[in-house]
Amino acid sequence: MNVDVAVKADSLIPKTSTFAIEKHLFEVQGYLKIENLFAKEFIQQLKAAALKNIDFDREAMTLNHGTQVAHRRYIVNIPFTSPFNDAAFYANPTLMALMREFLGSHFILSSLGCVISLPGATDQHVHADYYPLFEERPNLVGIHPPFAITVAVPLVDIDLLNGPTRIWPGSHKTYPIDQKMESYPQHLLHGPIGSCYFWDYRTFHAGGPNFSDEIRPLLYFSYTRRWFKDSLNPDRLAIDKQEYQKIPEEHRKLFPPS
Ligand SMILES: O=C(O)CCC(=O)C(=O)O
C-alpha cells in the first residue's frame, strides 16, 4: 500500500483552519507529508550550509563528518547558526499551527541534524525514535497524544530511487515492535525540495535504500513537549547566547534555557 496523502501547504490557512483533516490523518497514521511548505531557494541555502564541510569519499564510501548509524548512513550534527537560525526555517507558520494541535502550545525545538545516506545504502532497521514514555505499561502507548515529533526536510528531490523513508501507518499505537512489521503495509515518504514530512516519535520507520549515485541528505529537527528530554539522540539542539539574541521575542519560547 502506498497511498499518497500529502497535504498541500497552500491549502492550509494557519490562523483560521481547524486542521480537521490533518489532525485526523496524523492521529490515524502517525505521520503526515506537506508539499510546497518551504521556498525552494531557501532549502537550497540550507543544503549548501548543511553540506559545506562534508566530504564524501566515493572510494572508501565514507563521510568525513557525522556518526555512522547504519550501512552507508550517517547522522551529521548541524550547528544552530545562520541560515538555520531563521524563523522561516524553525517557525514555519503552518508547521507551528500544526504542532500546536499535536503537542499543545508549550513545545520546543529540541534537535537538528541531517541524515545522509550514501549510494548503495541498504534498508535501515525498523525503529521508532524513542521508547514509550511508560515502557512497563505498553498498553498506554496507543492512547496518549504525541510527546515529540520528528520533522524531515528533503535537501534534494527525494524519490523511490535515492531513498524514501519507509513508515508503518498506525504503528505509533503499538509497542513493542512486531516482528512481522516488515510484512505489514508500509508507506514510502518522499518528496521534492520544499516538501516536508513529519512523524510521531512512536511511529515505526526506517531509512530506505539509496540506489542512486549521489548522497541523499535529509535534514531533520524535532519539536517536543517542553518537559521531554530526548536522551537518545546525539544531536540535541544547542544554541549559544549570540544566536539566542537573534531569535524574535515571539519565538523565544521554542528555546527555553536548558
Ligand atoms: O534516512 C531516513 O530516511 C530515516 C533515517 C532514520 O530514521 C534514522 O537515522 O533514525
Ligand as a Chemical Component Dictionary entry (heavy atoms), coordinates in Angstrom:
data_LIG
# 
_chem_comp.id                   LIG 
_chem_comp.type                 NON-POLYMER 
_chem_comp.pdbx_formal_charge   0 
_chem_comp.three_letter_code    LIG 
# 
loop_
_chem_comp_atom.comp_id 
_chem_comp_atom.atom_id 
_chem_comp_atom.alt_atom_id 
_chem_comp_atom.type_symbol 
_chem_comp_atom.charge 
_chem_comp_atom.model_Cartn_x 
_chem_comp_atom.model_Cartn_y 
_chem_comp_atom.model_Cartn_z 
_chem_comp_atom.pdbx_ordinal 
LIG O1 O1 O 0 17.192 8.021 6.359  1  
LIG C1 C1 C 0 15.989 8.103 6.595  2  
LIG O2 O2 O 0 15.129 8.249 5.710  3  
LIG C2 C2 C 0 15.499 7.995 8.019  4  
LIG C3 C3 C 0 16.647 7.794 8.977  5  
LIG C4 C4 C 0 16.255 7.497 10.369 6  
LIG O3 O3 O 0 15.116 7.311 10.703 7  
LIG C5 C5 C 0 17.311 7.427 11.384 8  
LIG O4 O4 O 0 18.509 7.509 11.070 9  
LIG O5 O5 O 0 16.953 7.245 12.578 10 
# 
loop_
_chem_comp_bond.comp_id 
_chem_comp_bond.atom_id_1 
_chem_comp_bond.atom_id_2 
_chem_comp_bond.value_order 
_chem_comp_bond.pdbx_ordinal 
LIG O1 C1 DOUB 1 
LIG C1 O2 SING 2 
LIG C1 C2 SING 3 
LIG C2 C3 SING 4 
LIG C3 C4 SING 5 
LIG C4 O3 DOUB 6 
LIG C4 C5 SING 7 
LIG C5 O4 DOUB 8 
LIG C5 O5 SING 9 
# 
